[in-house]
Amino acid sequence: MGKARSSTIAPIKMFEMNNILVIGYGNDLRYDDGIGQRVANDLNLNLNFTIKSLAVHQLTPELAETIVKADLVIFVDACLSLQSSDNSGHKSLTKLASNPDVQVRMLEPDSNKTLGGHTANPESLLAFTQVIYSYCPPALLVTVLGENFQLGDKLSSTGEIGVAIAIEKITQIINQEQDKKGTNICMKLD
């Protein structure tokens, strides 16, 4: 399997970012559901070797072996609506507006979420990694709002804009952490 690490999930600010893993997932034959894979594929073309990017249809337990070797894992997925909080702290759903929305949030391993057979969600996959290797790297989820999840192999115009925004946000996250260490590992995306 891989070398087990003794610590648990570490705060993002406290780790060396030498090995970053981006996992974009979704069905690329259902229009905007393929946003995660598209982001992962585009990152492979535009970033240097310290970033490993995987495009997968679904999250599977086998990914734990790759996840445990990372210093940071960034999951990328599409959704039809996003949760947001208003000023009073109440959560609500954001429906598709004229501008696509991209959200980034920290993830924690959650063994209460189901690791169902051959598929998982990010939190259960992190929990599985924690159980198997006694370690789980810090993780983020980038969620991109899509509008069309019908059968088809192209992204909507909203999905295309969302991909560009997601890549920009991921690049900013990586560069901010690397700037703290005095190195910038991402090339500028034109």
N, C-alpha and C positions, 0 to 999 in steps of 0.2 A: 504494500500500500504506500506509505510514505512515512517520513520521519515525524513522529508525534512530538508536539510541543507541549510544554508543561503549563503555560499560562492560559487564561481565558480570553475572551474578546477584549481588545485593547481600544482605548479612545483613539480617534483618528489622529489627533495632534501628537501622539506619543510614539509613532512607529516610523521606521525608515521606509520610504516609498521606493523601493527598488524593484518591486514586482507587483504591478497593478493588473488586475484581471477584470475585464468588462465582459459580461454575459448578456447578450441581447437575445430575447426569446419571444416566440409567437409564431403564428402560422402565416408564412409568406404567400399562401394561396388564398388568403381572406383579406385582401386589400390592406387596410390600416393595421390589422393584427400583425403584419410583418414589420412594423416600425422598429421593434427591438432588434430584429435581425439586421435590418438595414443600417441602424446606427452602428452595430458591431462591425459589419462589413466595411462601412465607410471609415470607421476608426482604424481598421487594419490598413487601409490605403493611405491614411494621412498622418499617422503617429509613428514614433520611432520604436525601436525594439524593446524598450522597457515596459511596454504595454502589451499584454496579450489580450486579444479580443476573440470571443467565441460567439457564433451565431447558431442558435439551436431552436428546434421546434418547441421543446418543452424542457423543464428542469427535471433532471433525473438524479437518482442517488449516486450514480457513477461520477458526477461532477464534483463530489466531495473531495476526491483525491487531487483534483486541480485546485479547488478552492483553498485547501489547507496550505498550499505552497505560496499563496498570494499574501501580500502585505495589506492590500485593500481590494475588495470586490465591489464592483458597481454593476448592479442588475438593471436592465433596461426593458421596459414593457409598455405596451399600448393599453389604453382603456377607453371606454365610452363616456365615463364621467369621473370627475375627481372630487375628493373631499376637500373642503376648505373650511376655515373658521372665520366667522365674522368678528367684529370688535368685542362682542360679549363672550366669545369663546365657544359659541354654539357651532357644531359642525353641520355643514350643508353640502349638497352636491352641486358642482359647477357643471352646467350643461355646456355643450359646444357653443362658443360665441364666435364672433368674427375673427378673433385671434386665437390660435391654438395655445393651450396651456401646457407647461412642462413643470412638474414638481419633483423636488429632490428631498428625500428624507432618510434619516439614519435607520438602519435595521438592527434588530437584536434576534438572536436565536429564539425560537418559540416552539417548544415541544408540544404545545397544545394544538398547534396547527397540524393538519393531517399530512403525512408523507404517504400518499396513496399509491401503492404498487410501484409503477414506474414513473410517476410524475409527482412533482412537489411544487410548493410555492417557495419564495426566497427564505422566509423565516424558518420553515420546517427543514429546508436543505441546510441552512446554517446550524440548526439544532442537531441534525444528523451528523454534520461535520464535527461539531463539538463532542458528541457522544463517541464517535469512532476514533478521533484523533486527540481528544482532550484539549483541543484548541480550535478557535474560530477567529478568522481575521475580522477587522472592522468592515462593515458593509453599508452600502447606500442603495437606495432604489430610486431610479429615475423613471417617472411615469409620464408618458406622452399621451395627450388627449387626441383621439382619432375620431373620425365621423362615419366611416364606412367599413363594415366588417362582413360584407357579403362575399360571395365567391369572386375571386379576381386576383391577378398577380401584380397590380400596380398600386401605388399609394395615391390617395386623394391629394388635392393641392394642400389641404390642411395638414395631412400626414407628412408631406414633403417639408412644409415649414416647420412642423414639430421635430422632424429629424434634425434639421439645421440648428434649431434652438437647443435640442438635447446634446448634440455634439459640442456646441459652444459652451454649455453649462459643464459638461464633463471635462472639457479642456480647461476651463477656468478653475474647477475644483483641483485638478491635478497640478496646474501651474501655481496656484496659491500655496499648496503644500510644498511644492518644490522650491518656490521662491524663498520660503522660510529656511530652506537648507542651502540656498545659493545656487541652485541649478534649475534650469527650465527644460523639461523633457519633451514638451509638446511643440510640434511645429505649428506655425500660424496657418490656419485654414483660410483659404481665400474664398 
